[in-house]
Amino acid sequence: MTLSTQLWTANKDLAAACLEHPFVQGIGDGTLKQEKFAYYVGQDAFFLEAFARAYSIAAAKAPDWQGFTTFHDLGSGVIEELKLHQGYAVQWGVNLRDVEPGVATRRYTDFLLATAWGGDVGLTAAAMSPCMRLYAFLGEQLAGNGIPNHLYADWISTYSSADFQPLAQQLDSLVDNYSSTSTLIHSTYRYAMFCELDFFQAAWIG
């Protein structure tokens, strides 16, 4: 079993908690209140900018060209995802330039950037992998019976698409290539998963 699979398996409890969270379930069945999704869109755009920066930092630190190009390409994928959020922002009336990060958002982005600046690329990959693997999982689960026809269909379509799944797999490959099993790797991965759950909770109550 690869390290990335070990980490994901060890944190399936938190992945299940995210899937079962009322915010995610509301996206799945289309019942989520629009103002909650609008808040999420703004917070997620702020998060994704930090996520892209963390990719860039890791790319600069990569010990070989393959790692550099993979981190760089993944960062480009986040920029494309941000364009999707810009479309959401127009649809939901959110001015992304005026977004103030909430506590859960800031806690997550500060953690990612501190890890990227202070850790090696293996630790950074372990901190970032839960986000990609989780969203691929959520998209796949919510689209299990086909893409629904409601307000959040695009969100489900994006994260269940054949284009997104390979991005999560690429990041997992970076974990496998540059990380080794340690208490720090495991605790970093799990902390990121807790940050994901907190992010949905903040959007739910926000």
C-alpha positions in Angstrom: 0.0 0.0 0.0 1.4 3.4 -0.9 1.9 6.1 1.7 -0.8 8.3 0.1 -3.3 5.4 0.3 -2.2 4.7 3.9 -2.8 8.3 4.9 -6.2 8.5 3.1 -7.3 5.2 4.7 -6.3 6.4 8.2 -8.5 9.5 7.7 -11.5 7.9 6.2 -13.5 8.9 9.3 -12.9 12.6 8.6 -13.7 12.1 4.9 -17.0 10.5 5.9 -17.7 13.3 8.3 -17.2 15.8 5.5 -19.5 13.9 3.2 -22.2 13.6 5.8 -21.9 17.3 6.9 -25.1 19.2 6.2 -23.3 21.7 4.1 -22.0 19.1 1.7 -25.3 17.2 1.8 -27.1 20.4 0.9 -24.9 20.8 -2.1 -25.7 17.2 -3.0 -29.5 17.5 -2.9 -29.7 21.2 -3.9 -31.2 22.3 -0.6 -28.3 24.4 0.7 -29.3 28.0 1.3 -27.8 30.3 -1.4 -26.3 32.7 1.1 -24.3 29.8 2.7 -22.9 28.8 -0.7 -22.1 32.4 -1.5 -20.1 32.7 1.7 -18.3 29.5 0.9 -17.4 30.7 -2.7 -15.7 33.8 -1.2 -13.8 31.9 1.4 -12.8 29.1 -1.0 -11.4 31.6 -3.5 -9.3 33.1 -0.7 -8.2 29.6 0.2 -7.3 28.6 -3.4 -5.1 31.6 -3.8 -3.0 30.4 -0.8 -3.2 26.9 -2.2 -1.7 28.1 -5.5 1.0 29.9 -3.7 1.9 26.8 -1.7 2.2 24.9 -4.9 4.6 27.6 -6.2 6.8 27.4 -3.1 6.9 23.7 -3.3 7.8 23.8 -7.0 10.8 26.1 -6.2 12.0 23.7 -3.5 11.5 20.5 -5.5 14.8 18.6 -5.7 14.3 17.5 -9.3 12.7 18.7 -12.6 9.9 16.2 -12.5 8.8 17.4 -9.1 9.1 21.0 -10.2 7.0 20.6 -13.3 4.3 18.5 -11.4 3.9 21.1 -8.6 3.9 23.9 -11.3 1.2 22.1 -13.4 -1.0 21.5 -10.3 -0.7 25.2 -9.4 -1.9 26.0 -12.9 -4.9 23.8 -12.3 -5.8 25.8 -9.2 -5.7 29.0 -11.3 -8.2 27.4 -13.6 -10.3 26.4 -10.6 -10.2 30.0 -9.5 -11.7 31.1 -12.8 -14.6 28.8 -12.1 -15.0 30.6 -8.7 -15.0 33.9 -10.5 -18.0 32.7 -12.5 -19.7 31.6 -9.3 -19.0 34.9 -7.7 -20.8 36.7 -10.5 -23.7 34.3 -10.3 -24.0 34.6 -6.5 -23.2 38.3 -6.2 -19.9 37.9 -4.4 -17.2 40.5 -4.8 -14.0 38.4 -4.4 -11.9 41.4 -3.8 -13.8 42.3 -0.7 -13.7 38.9 0.9 -12.4 38.9 4.5 -11.2 35.4 5.5 -13.0 33.8 8.3 -11.1 32.2 11.3 -11.4 28.6 9.8 -10.1 29.9 6.4 -7.2 31.8 7.9 -6.2 28.9 10.1 -6.1 26.6 7.1 -4.2 29.0 4.8 -1.7 30.0 7.5 -1.0 26.3 8.1 -0.5 25.5 4.4 1.8 28.4 3.8 3.8 27.9 7.0 4.3 24.3 6.0 5.3 25.2 2.4 7.8 27.8 3.6 9.2 25.8 6.6 8.9 22.2 5.5 10.3 20.1 2.7 8.2 19.2 -0.4 7.2 15.9 1.0 5.6 17.5 4.0 4.0 20.2 1.8 2.5 17.5 -0.4 1.1 15.7 2.6 -0.5 19.0 3.9 -2.1 19.7 0.5 -3.1 16.2 -0.6 -6.2 15.9 1.7 -7.9 18.8 -0.1 -7.6 17.3 -3.5 -8.3 13.7 -2.5 -11.3 14.8 -0.4 -12.9 16.9 -3.2 -12.4 14.1 -5.7 -14.1 11.7 -3.2 -17.0 14.2 -2.5 -17.6 14.8 -6.2 -17.6 11.1 -6.9 -20.0 10.3 -4.1 -22.4 13.1 -4.9 -22.5 12.2 -8.5 -23.0 8.5 -7.8 -26.5 8.6 -9.3 -25.7 11.1 -12.0 -25.3 14.8 -12.0 -28.4 16.3 -10.5 -30.3 19.2 -12.1 -30.2 22.0 -9.5 -28.2 25.1 -8.5 -25.1 23.2 -7.4 -24.8 20.8 -10.3 -21.7 22.6 -11.7 -19.9 22.1 -8.4 -20.6 18.4 -8.4 -19.8 18.1 -12.1 -16.4 19.8 -11.6 -15.2 17.7 -8.7 -16.5 14.4 -10.2 -15.1 15.1 -13.6 -12.5 13.0 -15.4 -10.3 16.2 -15.5 -10.2 16.6 -11.7 -9.5 13.1 -10.6 -6.0 12.9 -12.2 -5.0 16.1 -10.4 -5.7 14.4 -7.0 -3.7 11.4 -8.2 -0.8 13.6 -9.3 -0.6 15.2 -5.8 -0.8 11.7 -4.2 2.2 10.7 -6.4 4.1 13.6 -5.0 3.4 12.4 -1.4 4.6 8.9 -2.4 7.7 10.3 -4.2 8.9 12.8 -1.6 7.4 11.7 1.8 8.2 8.9 4.1 6.1 7.5 7.0 6.6 9.5 10.1 4.5 10.9 13.0 4.8 14.4 11.5 3.6 13.3 8.1 0.6 11.5 9.6 -0.3 14.4 11.9 0.1 17.0 9.2 -2.3 15.1 6.9 -4.8 14.6 9.6 -4.7 18.3 10.7 -5.4 19.3 7.1 -8.4 16.9 7.1 -9.7 18.6 10.2 -9.2 22.0 8.5 -11.4 20.7 5.7 -14.2 19.7 8.1 -13.9 23.0 9.9 -14.1 24.9 6.6 -17.5 23.3 5.8 -18.7 23.9 9.3 -17.8 27.6 9.1 -19.6 27.9 5.8 -22.6 26.2 7.3 -22.9 28.5 10.3 -21.4 31.5 8.6 
